[in-house]
Amino acid sequence: MQTPQTDAQTDLLLSTAYNGKDRNAFLFGWTPQAELWNGRFAMIGFLAYLLWDLAGYSVARDVLHLIG
């Protein structure tokens, strides 16, 4: 008969289910963890650019103005 698992144990099992390592750990190299961090940083960058654009500064508009 199995003992009931706590939420912390369940979360640890789910986070390490892919390759036996914590999926949120920062590991160097081409790893699934790197793709997770890459996506997180991309979301932060997109949000930063969106806020920058809403503040009135637009890199895309300024570049197009210089070209045209």
PEDA-V265485 format. One record per pair of residues at least 12 apart in sequence whose C-alpha atoms are under 7 Angstrom apart, sorted by the first residue. I is the first residue (numbers start at 1). GAP is how many residues later the second one is. Records with the same first field share a line. If there is no record, write none. Layout:
BEGIN
I: GAP ; GAP
END
This chain:
BEGIN
none
END
